[in-house]
Structures are given as C-alpha cells and as structure tokens.
Amino acid sequence: MKLLTNARILTMDHALQEIESGWLALEGTGIVALGADPVPEAYLARAETVEDMGGDLIMPGMVNPHCHMPMTLFRGLGEDVDDRLYRYILPMERALVTADVTEVGARLAALEMIRGGVTCVADMYYFEDRIGAVLDQAGMRGVIGQTLADFDAPDHGSWDEGFALVEALAERYADHPRIMAAPAPHAPYSTGVALMGRVAEWSEAHMGVPIQMHLAETTAELDWAAAQGSSTVELTDRAGLLRPELVAAHVMYPSESDMDLMAERGVKVSHNARSNGKAGRGIAPVTALRARGIPVGLATDGPMSGNTLDLFSQFAPATMFQKIASGTRKALPCVDVIRMATIEGAATLGLSHRTGSLEPGKEADLIRISLSDPRLHPIYDIYSMLTFATLPSDVTATMVAGEWLMTDRTCLRLDAEKALADALQVASRFKAKIVEIDRKALSE
C-alpha cells in the first residue's frame, strides 16, 4: 500500500467533498481509502511507502475528450490564414504524414499532456495503432479513434480498409487496462449517411465503446445538411449514429430541437472553447446543452487548432464565453468548469466509473499541484483559483493507475529531450513543404 499524506484534496465526487488536510491510501492501480488527518493506524501499519505532499493540492487527473495528438507538428502553422486547412494542412498530411511522423507528433503530445495534468485523452487521427503504442509507453489512459472519411486519408484508401483498421485496433486493445479502440467518423459531411450507418451498425455490436465525430461544427456543414432538407444532427440521427456512445465534438450550431434530440438520444459533447474562439466560429451553447442533462467534457482539440494540450488554457475561455453569451457572471460557474475537466469529461467517454474523481474503488489517476506561487493566493474558492490562476507549470506530479508518470516536473516514462528533437526534425521537413506551397501559390 502507498500513502499520500499532508495533502489538500479535491475529490470531485458527487458531493464535491474537499479535504483541507488529508491522506489517500493507494493499492495496486486503485484508491483504497481517503480522509482527513490523522491517518488511521491501520493504514500506516500496512503502508509500504508514505509520501508527504507538503500541503499541495491533490485532485483527479484531467480528461481531454477530443484531441488530434500528432498535430503538435502543425502547431502555429498558418495561424492567420483563413484557408489554411486547404492551403497547407490537407496537402501536407497527404504528402508527409506517415506512421513514423504520427508517432513523433503523438509522443510530443503525450509529454505535454502529462506535464499539464491530463491523464486521459480521446484521440482522433490516423495510424492510431502508433498512437496507442505511444499512450501505452507513456502510461496514460486513452481512447484511440481511427478516423473514417470519404476523402483520401494517409492510412487507408477505402471504407473497407478503414474499418479493417478499426477492427485490428479493437482486437489489439480488447483487454488493455488503460486503452480502448474506437471508430471516429470524421464528420457528417465528410462521411455521409451511408458510412455513418455502417459505424452505427458497428456500435450496435460493440455497446459502450465511444464513437468520436465532429458535429454541427461549421456553417458549411449546416448548409450541406440543409441542401438535403435536414439539420446535420437530424441526418446523424437518421443514420442511427445519434446514440449514447457518440461523443460529438464542437456542436457549435445546434438548434433547440437538435439539442432536445441529442438529449433524448443520450449523446455526449466535447467542448473546445479555445479552438472555437480562434477560428472565429462563435460561442457554443454549452449552458443550454448542460441544462438538458447532456454531459459536456472540456477538450483541447488538436494543437493546430487550440495550440496547447493542457486544459488549464481552456478554463477561462470556456466560462468567459458563456458569461459573454448570457450577459451574467453566473453563467458556467468555476466549479462546473472543473467538473467538465474531470468527472464530467470522464462521463463523456463512459469512464466515470473508473476515473474523473478521487473515490475508493476508482483508479488512482491524480495530479499534484503546487500551491507555493503567490499568483494562487489567497484562496477563497479553490475552483476559481484553478479556473483563472493556475498554470500547467504548477503541476508537479502526475499519476495514472497508481503509477507516477511525472514527479518534480520530470517525466519518468518518456525521454523529453528525444521527443522534442524528433519533433523538430520533422518540423524542418514541414517548413520546406510550406515554402514549396507558398512559391507555387505565388506563381499561379
């Protein structure tokens, strides 16, 4: 048994229990008990190790329910170019994204997330077998979503090939304690009703496995659906994919009836405040979605879109956008922001029975946050402090399934220097391709 003592504990359990000075007892991969000081003699007698947390905050590891990890390699590219997706990203993906490149980008992402207090991530990209291997090596928890679409993808050329990749992933990770494989149809407009229907059939045979998809993300998507006499949410429902397993990313433009239908079908949502704001898309109706009982997790999106992969960078934009839209400070309180980053985020992935809160019987997925910086004081409201003042650099240690993945800001499973060096080497090839694209555009 391992004891963590002298800790300020934020449980994020149903009662939102806070312990000013307490302890946690860990055994194997899970939490056995926790409570306020003093530590019971029975646990002290059984403890093999006792670690003094020095009054630091211990809280659940954060859950990022929508990410494109390998796109760390596209971070900061074409920031102020409206058509950067078609000018740069898609051509570069087709020309340069290989299995090896994907692994390099994913490793850099895993390093960043561990250092930023993210312990669980739902990824959606290509060559997800490599991303699963990276998450396994890093010790993180995750859902690896194989992208399916009707456009040319870097790792498959047909629907059948794409589904074969999904099946291979599902078989490979069937019994993995931390990683789950899933299909990830890109979006309604890039798959169509037929492919969404095929994913729905797969889901019927794999109940409880999350499905990741962008939904109601852009006005172009709404126009595509309107041309078929429907909303994009209604088309998704027609295909049978509006179901409890669906984790819908963005959901920027749902109608009132769309949201009612999503609530009725049990759909979950991943909210990407920073990415949405940077793209100039407006403000997602998070308050209205949650008011309908729809679980909403706080996500980063890909690092091309949101730049950072820590959730601290999402906290302030998420609540401020809702306050602006509602015209009141009361909208999306700080406690709800932290819920969305922990237990509610876990619920979007169907993992709230395992992670997202600190409770006996759950996995020991937690982070240690130093409270030593003057920027964090005084603390009248711990949720406000986390939302508006805390930085990823305040995270000093990260644990998943009872194992420290980082202590004293040093990652224990990943070689940080090599991860960065490999990424910069790939970036040099990307830079050359950017120059080539720009030269071609000037000559036309």
N, C-alpha and C positions, 0 to 999 in steps of 0.2 A: 504494500500500500504506500502511496505517496501523499504527503500532506502539504498543502499550501496554506501558510498561516499569515497572520497580521496583514490581511487584505481588506480593502473596501470592495464589497461585492455587489454587482448589479446583475440580478438573476434574469430579468426579462421573462419571468414566469407569468402565469395567468394573473397573479396578484401583484405583479410588478414589485416583488419584495426587494428591498435594499438593505444591506447589512453594512453598517458603518465600520465595524472591525470584526472580521470573521475568518473562517477557515473552510477549506474544501478537502475532502478525502477522495482520492482517485485510486482506482484499482483496475488493472488491465487497460482497456480503452475507454472506460466509463467513469461517471461520477457516482460515488457510493453514498456520500452524505455531505452536507454543508450546514453551517450555522454560525451564530455569533460566538465570540470569545467568552469563556476559555474553551480550548479544545478538550473534548471528553477524554478521560484517561484511557478508555477502551481503544480509541483510535490512535492515541500516542503510543500505546503498547504495541500496536500492530504495524506502525509506520516503519518502513524501510528507509525512507528519506523524508526529511522535513525541510521545506524551502520557505524562508521568510520573505514575504512580498514587500516588506518595508513600507506598508501603508498605501501601496499603489492600487489602482483600480483593476479589478478582475471582472471581465464581462464576457458574454458569449462572443465567439468568433463571428465575423460578419459574413453574410451570404450575398453573393453577387449573381442574380438570376438571369443576366443577359450579357454576354461578352463575346468578342471575337479576338481571342488571345493573340494569335500570330500577327495581328495588325498593329502590334507595337512597332513593327518595322515600317509602318506607314505614318507613324505619329508625326504631326506637324507638317505633313506634306500638302501643299496647295491649300493652305488654310483659308485664304480669302478668295478662292476661285469657285464661282457658283457651279460650274460644270465639272468639278474635279473628279467625280465618280467616273464619268465617261472619258474625260480627257486623260486622266492619269491612272486611277485605281484599277478599273477593269482591264485596260491593256497591260498594265504591269502585272496583275495577277495572272493573266493568261500567259505572259511571256516569262515570268520569273518565279512564280510561286510553285515550288516543288515540295516534296515531303521533307527534305532536309531543311529548306527555308522555313517551312511551317514549324518544325521542331525548334529551330533557333528562336523564332519570334515567341513561341509559347513558353520557352524557358525563361526568357526575359520577363514575360508577363507574370509567370508564377513567382519569380523572385520579387517583383514589385508588389504583388498582392500579399504575399507572406509578410513583407516588411510594412504593409499598410493595414494589417489586421484582418484580411479576408481569408477565411478558412475553407469556404465552399464556393464553387463557381459553376455556372451553367454556360458552357461554351458552344459556339455555333460557327463552324467553318469547314475547311477541307482537310483531308488527311487526318481525321480525328483519331486514328489509331496512334499516330505520333503524339497527339496532344494528350491522349490517355496515358501514354507512357511517361510523358513529362510530369503530369499530375501525380502519377504513381511514384515516380522518383522523388518528387518534391514533398510527398506525404500529404498532399491536400485532398479534400473531398470534392467530388465534382460530377457533373452530368455532361457527357460529351455528345454533342449533337451533330450528326452527319448532315450537312446541307444537301438539300434536294431542290432542283430547279429545272426549268426548261431552257436555260441558257448554257453555253459551254462552260463547264466547271473545270478547274485544274486537275481534279482527281477522278472524274468519270465523264463519259460521253453520252449516256442514255439513262432513262429512268431505271431500267433493269440493273444497270451497273451500279447506280446509286443505291438502290435497295439491297443489292448484294453486299455493299459496304456496310449498310445498316445492320444486316443480318450477321455479318462477320464480327462487327463490333459487339453486338448483343451477345453473341456466343462467347467471345473472348472475355467479357467482363460480367458474365452471368452471376458468378459467385464472388465478385470482388467486394471487399468490405467497405470501400470508400468511393468507388467509381461505378457509374451507371451509364450505359449507352442508350442513345435515343435518336429518333429521326428529327430532322429540322427542315421542314419545307420552308423555303426562303420567304415567300410572301404569297398572298392570293394571286396577284397579277403576274408573278414570275413562275407560278406553278399551274394555275388553272384549276377548275373544279375536278377534272379527272384525276390529277395527281394528288390533290387534297383528299379525294375519296379513297384513293389507294392507301394513303397514310392512315386514314380513319379505320380502314379495314385492318391494317397492321396493329393499330392501337387496340382494337377490339380483342385481338389475340394476345396483347401484352398490357393488360389492365394495370394502371398505376404508374406506368412509365411516362415521364413528362414528354411532351411534344413542344418544340420551340418554333415560333414563327413570328415574323414581323406582321403586324395587323393595324389597319387604319393609320398608317404612319405618314402618308403624304397625300396631298390633294390630287396628284396624278393617279394614285391608287383609287381614290374616290371616283374620279372621272371614268376610270376603266370599268369600275363596277356599275356606275350609273348608265353607261352605254349598254349594259345588259339588263337594265331595268331594276337594279337592286343596289343595296349597300354592300360594301366589302364584307361586313360582318354577316349579313344575311347570306351572301354567297358561300362564305365559310360554313355557315350552318347547313346550307343546302347540301354541301359536300359531306356532311356528317362529322366535320372536324371541330365544331364548336362544342367542346366536351370538357369534363373536369381535368383531363390530362393536359389540356392546351395551356401553355404559358405564352401569352400574347405580348409581344414587345412593342413598346411605344404607345399604341392606342391613343393617338393624338386627336382624332376627329370622329369619335363615335357619336351618333345621335342618341337622344333619350331612349328611343326604342331599341337601339343597338345595345346600350348599356343594360337595359332591362333583360334583353335576350341573353346577354353574356352572364348576368347574374343567375338567370333561370337555368342555364346550362352548366354552371359551376366553373366557368373559365377563370384562370388566374392572369395577372398582369405584371409585367416588369416595366418599371418607370425609369426613364433615362433623362433626368432633368437637364443635366449639363449638355449632353449631346443634342437634345431637342432645342435648347436655347441657342447653342452655337450655330445650328442650322437655320435659325430664324423661323422655326415652324410654329411657334406659339406656345401655349401652355396646355398641357394635357389635363383632362378633367379628373384628377386624382381624387379630389374630395368627393365628387359625385360617384365615382367608382366604388370607393371605400364605404360610402353611405349606403350602397346597395349590398354590402357584405362581400364584395369581391376582394380577395386578398391581393395586395399590391406590394411587390418587393421593390427595393431600391437598387438600381443597377447602374453600371458604368457605361454600357455599350462598348464598342470596340475603341481602342486607344487612338484610332484615326479620327473618330468622331468626338469622343469625350476627353481625349488626351491622357487622363490619369486613370489608374485602375484601383485606386483606393476609394472607399465610399465616403470618407470624410469630405472629399471635394464635392460630393453630391448633396450633402446635408443642407447647407444653406440655400443653394438654388432651389432645391425641392420645396422647402417650406416657404421661401420668399415668393416664388412664382404663384403658389396657391394663395398667399396673402394679397398679392397684387390683383389676382383674378377675382378674389372675393371682396376686396376692399376692407379687410379687417385683419388685425394681428392674430385673431383667434384661429384662423384657418390653419390646418395641419400643424397642430402643436408639436413641440420638440419631442415629447415622449412618443408620439406616433411616428416621427421620422426614425427614431432609434428602433422602434418596433419593426418598421419596414426594412431596416437593415439587418435585423436579427431573426426573431421568431416569425414575423410575417413573411419575410423573404424565404425562410425555410419552408413555410406553408405553400408558397407558390410552386415549389419543386416537389411537394409531397413528402418533405423530410422533417417536418416539425416534431415528429415523434422521436427523432434521433438527434437533432441539432437545433440551434437557434435560441436556446435558453439554458441556464445552468440549473439542472434539477437532477436529483437521484434517479438513476436508470437511463439517463441520456449519455451520449458520447461526450467525452471531455474535449470539446472544441472550444477553446477560450483564448483570450488575449490579455496581456498585461500592459496597462497604460500608466506611464509615469505621471504623477501629479506635481512634479517639482517645478515646472516652469511658471513664472509669475503670470504669464498670459492666461492661465487657467483659474486664477483666484481673484476674489473669493468665490466659493461655490455655493450658491443659494439653491440652484437647480442643476442636478447632475446631467439631465437631458439637454438643457440649454448649453451647458459647457461643452458637451460632446458635439452638439449641432453647430455651434458658432465659433468655438475657440480651439478645439482640438485639431491637431495635425497628424498625419500618418507617422511623422518622425517621433511622436510621443509614444508610439507603440514600441515597447522594448522587448517583448517576447510573444511568441505565437505558438499555440499547441493545437494539434489535431489528433483525435483518438488517443489521448493520453501521452502523446509524444511531443516534446518541444521541437518545433521546426526552426525556431529562432530564439536565441537568448542574447541579451545585451546587444541587440541590433545586428547580431551575426547569424546568418542563415547556416544551418548545420547540415542540410542535405544537398544544397546546391552550391556550385562554385560561382560566386558572384562575379569575379573578375573574368572568368572564361565566358560566362553568359553575355556580359557586356561586349567583350572583344569579338565574339562570334556575331553578335547583332550589328556591330559597327562595320564588320567586314561585308555583311550582306547589304548594309545601307550604302556602301560605296558603289555596289552594282546598281542599286536603285537610283542613285544620283546620276549615274551615267545614262540610264534609261530616261530619266526626266529631261536631261539635256537633249537627248535624241528626239523626244516627243515635242519639245518646245521648238527645236530647229525645224522639224517637219511642219509644224503649225505656221511658223513664220514664212515658210517657202510657199505655202498654199494660198 
